[in-house]
Amino acid sequence: MVPQREKVTQHHILVVDDDRLVLATLAEGLRNAGYKVTGVTSGEDALGIVKRDAPDLALLDVRMPGMDGIELGRRLREQSGVPFLYLSAYGDQEFVTRAAEEGALGYLVKPLDIQQIVPSIEAALTRAQEIRQLRESEAQLNTALAGSREISMAVGLLMMRDRLNRDQAFDLLRANARSQRRAVLELARALLDSTENLNSVSMLKPGARRGKRVR
């Protein structure tokens, strides 16, 4: 018997298989193991589920009519970032290579035994969480770097305009942000935007700014 997982750590598993008997058996076994499970029989239905309630992991049958598992995995990777494992009755090297190319966290070979696949699912969930954390850290870093660049540019403009040193210019930017109840980054962006707009106007030729008189 598969030991049930604790409810507080329950994960949502999406199972996609056109064989209804396999789908029902696998879904029931995973529910008994403590997972929340959604089962569908087509790639189109799977994409609809993902849009409404993104699962923590998807198990995709490779051979399905219409959209097969390979194509579905590609769309999940490109459109939602939902991690996935492939289900297949084939364990040949070519398939393993294709699975890796599409970004699968692994593959499970049919027939499936719940007791044997739970460790693989847990490993995939752990790996997926690590990947998510890395992406979040990268996004935060990129945001911080972008903000730092914009603030530095705004400080530089104030240094040139008011003939201040860097610390004085930053203090001026921060003081104005506080007085306006705005974030420093928001005010820096506004300053850069206004400077860019001013430069655009100054680059216009004198004749371009004069319109024809209406008689």
Secondary structure, 3 states (H helix, E strand, C coil): CCCCCCHHHCCEEEEECCCHHHHHHHHHHHHHCCCEEEEECCHHHHHHHHHHCCCCEEEEECCCCCCCHHHHHHHHHHHHCCCEEEEECCCCHHHHHHHHHCCCCCEEECCCCHHHHHHHHHHHHHHHHHHHHHHHHHHHHHHHHHHHHHHHHHHHHHHHHHCCCHHHHHHHHHHHHHHCCCCHHHHHHHHHHHHHHHHHHHCCCHHHHCCCCCC
